[in-house]
Amino acid sequence: MLAVRRQRAIEAGLGLQAETAADVRYDAAEKRITELRTKAADQLGPDKAPVRLNGLDALARLAESNADHRQMIVDVLCAYLRMPYPAPPQDEPPTPDPRDPCSFGCPG
């Protein structure tokens, strides 16, 4: 009878170890995905277009490979696209196009 109890205790301990190992792997994967998403989102801020495009591409690839996080990444992309973009300052005012009557000012 004692051997049966020992066997059950060992089996229960092994099951608990397997669950703990699975939890650790899941937590590590979630942490890695979060770090990748954060790095990609940080690339959306710089002034250089290639850096922003790289960030968008990284987020898209991350969404494709992680179905559980896809909606959150789509939300980040949509929020980025909705942000107002200030037009770059122009050195000279645009010259009116003689072929377009509204370029000289249309009546309101």
DAPE-V792830 format. One record per residue. PSI is psi in degrees with one decimal (999 if undefined). OMEGA is omega in whole degrees, -180 to 180 (999 if undefined). BURIAL is 1 if it has 9 or more other C-alpha atoms within 8 Angstrom, else 0. Layout:
psi:PSI omega:OMEGA burial:BURIAL
psi:PSI omega:OMEGA burial:BURIAL
This chain:
psi:-37.8 omega:180 burial:0
psi:-37.5 omega:179 burial:0
psi:-36.1 omega:179 burial:0
psi:-42.4 omega:178 burial:0
psi:-43.2 omega:178 burial:0
psi:-44.0 omega:-180 burial:0
psi:-44.0 omega:179 burial:0
psi:-41.8 omega:179 burial:0
psi:-40.8 omega:179 burial:0
psi:-45.1 omega:180 burial:0
psi:-39.9 omega:178 burial:0
psi:-40.7 omega:178 burial:0
psi:-40.3 omega:178 burial:0
psi:-38.2 omega:178 burial:0
psi:-40.4 omega:178 burial:0
psi:-38.6 omega:178 burial:0
psi:-40.1 omega:179 burial:0
psi:-41.8 omega:178 burial:0
psi:-41.5 omega:179 burial:0
psi:-42.8 omega:179 burial:0
psi:-40.0 omega:178 burial:0
psi:-40.1 omega:178 burial:0
psi:-40.8 omega:180 burial:0
psi:-43.1 omega:179 burial:0
psi:-41.5 omega:179 burial:0
psi:-45.8 omega:180 burial:0
psi:-39.5 omega:179 burial:0
psi:-40.7 omega:179 burial:0
psi:-42.6 omega:178 burial:0
psi:-40.7 omega:179 burial:0
psi:-41.9 omega:-180 burial:0
psi:-43.0 omega:179 burial:0
psi:-41.7 omega:179 burial:1
psi:-42.5 omega:179 burial:0
psi:-43.1 omega:179 burial:0
psi:-41.8 omega:179 burial:1
psi:-40.1 omega:180 burial:1
psi:-43.6 omega:178 burial:0
psi:-43.2 omega:-180 burial:1
psi:-41.2 omega:179 burial:1
psi:-33.7 omega:177 burial:1
psi:-26.3 omega:180 burial:0
psi:-8.6 omega:180 burial:1
psi:-12.3 omega:-176 burial:1
psi:-32.5 omega:-175 burial:0
psi:160.8 omega:-178 burial:0
psi:-20.1 omega:-175 burial:0
psi:126.9 omega:-177 burial:0
psi:-42.0 omega:-180 burial:0
psi:-33.9 omega:179 burial:0
psi:-43.5 omega:179 burial:1
psi:-42.4 omega:179 burial:1
psi:-37.4 omega:177 burial:1
psi:-40.6 omega:178 burial:1
psi:-42.3 omega:177 burial:1
psi:-42.1 omega:179 burial:1
psi:-42.0 omega:180 burial:0
psi:-41.4 omega:177 burial:1
psi:-40.2 omega:179 burial:1
psi:-44.3 omega:178 burial:1
psi:-38.6 omega:179 burial:0
psi:-39.6 omega:178 burial:1
psi:-37.9 omega:180 burial:1
psi:-35.1 omega:-175 burial:0
psi:-8.7 omega:-178 burial:0
psi:92.0 omega:-177 burial:0
psi:-31.5 omega:-179 burial:0
psi:-27.1 omega:-177 burial:0
psi:3.3 omega:-174 burial:0
psi:-46.8 omega:-177 burial:1
psi:-38.8 omega:179 burial:1
psi:-40.0 omega:180 burial:0
psi:-39.3 omega:176 burial:1
psi:-39.2 omega:178 burial:1
psi:-39.9 omega:178 burial:0
psi:-45.0 omega:180 burial:1
psi:-43.2 omega:179 burial:1
psi:-40.8 omega:178 burial:0
psi:-39.2 omega:178 burial:0
psi:-43.6 omega:-178 burial:0
psi:-25.7 omega:179 burial:0
psi:-12.8 omega:-178 burial:0
psi:140.8 omega:178 burial:0
psi:142.9 omega:179 burial:0
psi:114.0 omega:179 burial:0
psi:132.9 omega:179 burial:0
psi:140.7 omega:178 burial:0
psi:145.5 omega:-179 burial:0
psi:140.9 omega:179 burial:0
psi:139.9 omega:-180 burial:0
psi:-40.2 omega:-178 burial:0
psi:147.6 omega:175 burial:0
psi:149.4 omega:-179 burial:0
psi:142.9 omega:178 burial:0
psi:137.8 omega:-179 burial:0
psi:143.4 omega:177 burial:0
psi:118.2 omega:-177 burial:0
psi:-19.4 omega:-180 burial:0
psi:-16.5 omega:-177 burial:0
psi:110.3 omega:-178 burial:0
psi:-25.5 omega:-179 burial:1
psi:-13.4 omega:180 burial:0
psi:-16.5 omega:177 burial:1
psi:-3.2 omega:-179 burial:0
psi:112.4 omega:-180 burial:0
psi:146.2 omega:176 burial:0
psi:134.8 omega:-174 burial:0
psi:999 omega:999 burial:0
